[in-house]
Amino acid sequence: MILKTTEHFPSQAAMSVLLAILFIRIMEWLFFHYQLISGNSFILVVFVFLLMSAFSLSRLRQVKMSAFQLFLFLSILALPVISVMLQSALLSDRYDYLGRSSLQYAAFICAYGVTWFLVGVSVSNFTPHYSVKIPFLLLLISFFFVVQSSNEGRVDYAYLREVTGVDSYSHLWITEGLIIFSFLSYAGLKSLWLRVLVFSLSVASLFLAGSRSGLLFFIVTIVFYELFFSNGIKAWKKVVFMLVMSPVLLAISYGYLSLINPLYIEHFLLIFDRDSSGSWQERTYALNIGLNLLHRQILFGDPTLLASELGNVGWYIHNALSGWQFFGLPFFLVSCVAYILAFAKMVQFRNIGKETPFFRFKSLMLLYTALNISLTVFVGSSWFWFTLGLWLAAAHNNRQKPVVVSKLSFGS
């Protein structure tokens, strides 16, 4: 297999992501492991955000934002920080049955989220040329390690938690990386066969990783994407071809049939059986209680209610309403409007012919994230914030010609 040379993704963008990950890990240690930062000293985090915001805004000097778009941008950046500061000043902290501080939990979500928002801003307007071989190889490596870690058709997280000593180790750790590698690879390929290969590897990896909603939403995202970017009967042909060929390629590539574990298949099918799914029942309970508490969380949110009423600060509503719970109604409304604006931009950019590989990657991220935040994930999801940054800072005045995508090819 020969990988044709393409222009690489700018090193500055990669550095932004690496710095963000480093910053997030430092914040995690300070908040949860060493508890060096309390809710009352959150001003330190605010100072860091101001520095990062100044950097991000400096990247936007050549982006022509409307007054409304600028308002949304600044609101997404400021409202979570203001909410956490008001919570720290006006609310009495509550601890859940695991000993977690409600205010520190909200502060960490704020630090984590705003950081990823700024990463999205930093990356959004870099030159949209990148090498498809990098994410493709990372996807192959990820697939290899997932297969190596699997036992009877699934990744054994109990064993991994025992070996690593990390109690929170779950499919979420694997899913986020797989999704971004898959979308970067898929967006940079024009060959239908290679797209099917990427699709198949991604489906197999998500299946082994045990991510039921991630697998379902990934497939739905690809279907919506093909229907959106293709015309008429051609779109349906591509969708049907991919859905039919993927299981065949799975069977050929690594013995798909040998992975059929009846117990594991039953575990996956529980996503369609609400009465038997413990996860569904827990989320439904949290939703019912959470909806009744929203009127007490209007101004700037109140995470202490989760600890006092539910006993667990992690029992938030698993959709966009969690933004209301943690940061108040204003943030919830602003984020919803921002996603509507992002979809409007996606349609506008497609209609004027700006279908660069990076634009297609951003579109995949938007479709996938919108499905997740509407149905299964909470406001602490990294992709919720990252996608907001990608689209809110996208330039309307980018006159760059669409990039001719180099393809992976087999043979000489």
SULZILIN-V894250 format. One record per residue. N is the residue number from 1. PHI is phi in radians with two decimals (999 if undefined). Layout:
n = [N;N]
phi = [PHI;PHI]
This chain:
n = [1;2;3;4;5;6;7;8;9;10;11;12;13;14;15;16;17;18;19;20;21;22;23;24;25;26;27;28;29;30;31;32;33;34;35;36;37;38;39;40;41;42;43;44;45;46;47;48;49;50;51;52;53;54;55;56;57;58;59;60;61;62;63;64;65;66;67;68;69;70;71;72;73;74;75;76;77;78;79;80;81;82;83;84;85;86;87;88;89;90;91;92;93;94;95;96;97;98;99;100;101;102;103;104;105;106;107;108;109;110;111;112;113;114;115;116;117;118;119;120;121;122;123;124;125;126;127;128;129;130;131;132;133;134;135;136;137;138;139;140;141;142;143;144;145;146;147;148;149;150;151;152;153;154;155;156;157;158;159;160;161;162;163;164;165;166;167;168;169;170;171;172;173;174;175;176;177;178;179;180;181;182;183;184;185;186;187;188;189;190;191;192;193;194;195;196;197;198;199;200;201;202;203;204;205;206;207;208;209;210;211;212;213;214;215;216;217;218;219;220;221;222;223;224;225;226;227;228;229;230;231;232;233;234;235;236;237;238;239;240;241;242;243;244;245;246;247;248;249;250;251;252;253;254;255;256;257;258;259;260;261;262;263;264;265;266;267;268;269;270;271;272;273;274;275;276;277;278;279;280;281;282;283;284;285;286;287;288;289;290;291;292;293;294;295;296;297;298;299;300;301;302;303;304;305;306;307;308;309;310;311;312;313;314;315;316;317;318;319;320;321;322;323;324;325;326;327;328;329;330;331;332;333;334;335;336;337;338;339;340;341;342;343;344;345;346;347;348;349;350;351;352;353;354;355;356;357;358;359;360;361;362;363;364;365;366;367;368;369;370;371;372;373;374;375;376;377;378;379;380;381;382;383;384;385;386;387;388;389;390;391;392;393;394;395;396;397;398;399;400;401;402;403;404;405;406;407;408;409;410;411;412]
phi = [999;-1.94;-1.78;-1.21;-1.28;-2.33;-1.21;-1.42;-1.11;-0.96;-1.12;-1.11;-1.14;-1.08;-1.12;-1.05;-1.14;-1.10;-1.13;-1.12;-1.08;-1.08;-1.08;-1.09;-1.13;-1.08;-1.10;-1.09;-1.11;-1.13;-1.39;-1.84;-1.51;-1.83;0.90;-1.44;-2.00;-1.71;-1.05;-1.36;-1.94;-1.14;-1.01;-1.10;-1.18;-1.03;-1.09;-1.10;-1.08;-1.07;-1.13;-1.14;-1.13;-1.06;-1.12;-1.13;-1.14;-1.16;-1.31;-1.75;-1.07;-1.67;-1.68;-1.51;-1.67;-1.25;-1.06;-1.19;-1.11;-1.12;-1.06;-1.09;-1.04;-1.19;-1.19;-1.04;-1.31;-1.64;-1.03;-1.09;-1.14;-1.09;-1.06;-1.15;-1.12;-1.18;-1.06;-1.10;-1.46;-1.96;-1.88;-1.55;-1.16;-2.22;-1.98;-1.49;-1.21;-1.59;1.46;-1.54;-1.35;-1.12;-1.20;-1.20;-1.09;-1.14;-1.12;-1.18;-1.04;-1.10;-1.08;-1.11;-1.19;-1.12;-1.07;-1.18;-1.07;-1.21;-1.11;-1.05;-1.09;-1.11;-1.50;-1.01;-2.03;-1.25;-0.93;-1.40;-1.83;-2.64;-1.54;-1.24;-1.21;-1.15;-1.13;-1.11;-1.17;-1.12;-1.13;-1.09;-1.11;-1.07;-1.04;-1.06;-1.23;-1.14;-1.09;-1.14;-1.56;-1.47;-2.45;1.00;1.54;-2.73;-1.32;-1.55;-1.28;-1.08;-1.16;-1.12;-1.13;-1.18;-1.24;-1.47;1.35;-1.79;-1.21;-1.55;-1.11;-2.66;-1.10;-1.10;-1.13;-1.50;-1.05;-1.07;-1.17;-1.07;-1.10;-1.22;-1.10;-1.13;-1.20;-1.10;-1.19;-1.10;-1.20;-1.63;-1.95;-1.91;-1.23;-1.10;-1.10;-1.25;-1.13;-1.09;-1.09;-1.08;-1.03;-1.16;-1.06;-1.18;-1.08;-1.09;-1.14;-1.17;-1.11;-1.13;-1.28;1.46;-1.61;-1.18;-1.18;-1.08;-1.13;-1.09;-1.22;-1.12;-1.11;-1.09;-1.08;-1.09;-1.10;-1.05;-1.07;-1.14;-1.18;-1.32;-1.67;-1.94;-1.99;0.96;-1.12;-1.06;-1.11;-1.16;-1.07;-1.14;-1.12;-1.09;-1.04;-1.16;-1.20;-1.41;-1.34;-1.03;-1.07;-1.11;-1.15;-1.09;-1.11;-1.23;-1.25;-2.57;1.28;-1.02;-1.10;-1.22;-1.51;-1.21;-1.93;-0.91;-1.17;-1.24;-1.07;-1.08;-1.05;-1.21;-1.24;-1.10;-1.09;-1.72;-2.04;-1.16;-1.21;-1.72;-1.51;-1.11;-1.09;-1.11;-1.14;-1.12;-1.20;-1.14;-1.09;-1.11;-1.15;-1.09;-1.19;-1.07;-1.09;-1.28;-1.72;-1.05;-1.17;-1.66;-2.17;-1.20;-1.21;-2.46;1.31;-2.78;-1.19;-1.15;-1.16;-1.14;-1.29;-1.35;-1.63;-1.94;1.42;-2.57;-1.18;-1.52;-1.63;-1.54;-1.28;-1.55;-2.86;-1.08;-1.13;-1.09;-1.09;-1.15;-1.06;-1.57;-2.23;1.71;-1.08;-0.97;-1.14;-1.03;-1.15;-1.10;-1.17;-1.12;-1.10;-1.10;-1.23;-1.09;-1.09;-1.09;-1.14;-1.09;-1.13;-1.05;-1.13;-1.09;-1.12;-1.15;-1.16;-1.74;1.41;-1.70;-1.58;-1.34;-0.98;-1.19;-1.11;-1.16;-1.08;-1.09;-1.18;-1.07;-1.08;-1.14;-1.08;-1.14;-1.17;-1.09;-1.08;-1.15;-1.23;-1.40;-2.23;-2.33;-1.95;-1.86;-1.16;-1.44;-1.17;-1.09;-1.25;-1.01;-1.36;-1.03;-1.19;-1.03;-1.12;-1.02;-1.63;-1.13;-1.66;-1.18;-1.34;-1.42;-1.77;-1.29;-1.66;-1.20;-1.23;-0.99;-1.46;-1.41;-1.41;-1.36;-2.01;-1.21;-2.39;-1.82;1.89;-1.66]
